[in-house]
Amino acid sequence: MSSTSPRPTFFKATMAIVQKDLVAELRSRELLSAMLVFSMLVILIFNFALELDIKVRQSVTAGVLWTTFAFAGTLGLNRSMAVEKDRGCMDGLLLAPVDRAAIFFGKAISNLAFMLIVEAIVLPLYALLYNEVRIFQPAFLGVVFLGSIGYIAVGTLLSAMSVQTRTRDVLLPILLFPVAIPVLLASVKASSGLLNNATFAEILTPLNLLIVYDVIFIAVAFMVFDFVVEE
Amino acid sequence: MIEVKQLVKRFGLKTILRGVDFSVEPGEFVALLGPNGSGKTTFLRILASLSRPSMGSVKVAGYSLPNESAQVRAKLGVVSHMPLLYPDLTAEENLQFYARMYGIPNYQARITEVLEMVGLENRRKDLVRTFSRGMQQRLAIGRAVIHDPEVMLFDEPYTGLDQDASEMLDDVLRTVAAKGRTVVMTSHDLARAEDLATRFDILSRGVIAASARQKDLQKTNLLAFYKQSINGNQ
């Protein structure tokens, strides 16, 4: 037996979790396929439901996209934590001699990667169906990235809570959507402003809000994750 | 190695552990026995730093819980009836992941050593979801000893195993204990506990109702001692 036990660094533990999640998902494709199919269905349903008037379509682009991302993200968050819980793997993570915030960051980074992959596939599909190429402007993609960070940060924390319950599939959206409203509203406002050629000054307020909420949600999750996962 | 004083654990209004006093010397193999609902799993989860004690003090390998939980976890290996393994990773990838989580340097040689110990070296590249329950449990033990812990906690490791798998697990458990590790195991299988452990503690109604060493039980068997302890505490 070793007299001095080795301890992993925060970064190495975080990266080990990210790599494990990505390799497992690459094999099973359970999470990504569910998120993708759901997102495509939502985009298609909106496509048939909305009028063909180009102005109407352009005005709802931000709303349709963020509704799709939010619901698909919830699916992914639920599944990502359920994998850890169902076979006791969450206990395996919690037993590692590492700051438990590293577990949060590991799970959050892999969740973010899954959400960005889905967004990278959904955005071209949306552009094709709605004839909307302005969504590829770098500023718009930046807003999508910032919004995803905030949503995933708070979503990962709340999914770690809801996964402990029997009604986790129902509980996560009920907990998550009210808390994530500031991020979603700021994302929709900023996205909508960019698509409607608003000036930088006009989108500065939602953009600032988005950045502030990202920082707050990450900081809060960092501080309370240990208490959330311990009995 | 393990020292617990007046441990109380409450979940809401329900008290599960009611002032448990428990200590284990280095190298001891303690079987923690008791009926369903007596608090065995809760007690082990507290020792493993997965659950916070409501009152009382807990020390493992010289470190206090919950304040020094990371230091305790570095000295601890835990096996439960759940394998704590990822089905979509291979046996080797699972061990690699846990080796990285424990910060083990140059872990490849250690992984080979552990896979040989649990008899799964020829299945190292196979996905865990293709393993039988017995093989998963053996790999779970490999996962728990990957960082060479001083203390091992086993929570009903025989659950769901057939006779052959249980016998293989016996051998692995003996190998684990033979390395001088301190072991605490909960089980309902009295025959196996009698065969493996050096001390038997009976947990009943949230307290340690009785304790006996293996050498003291030669005249009276474990089942009689168990029944007597449980009935005496009711």
Interface residues (C-beta under 8 A of the other chain):
Chain A: M1 S2 S5 P6 R7 P8 T9 K12 A13 A16 I17 Q19 K20 V23 A24 E25 R27 S28 V83 R87 G88 C89 D91 G92 L93 L94 L95 A96 P97 V98 D99 E230 E231
Chain B: R45 A48 S49 L50 S51 R52 P66 A70 Q71 R73 A74 K75 L76 V78 S80 M82 P83 L84 L85 Y86 P87 D88 L89 E93 F97 Y98 R100 M101 Y102 G103 I104 P105 L127 R143 H147 D148 P149 E150 K179 G180 R181
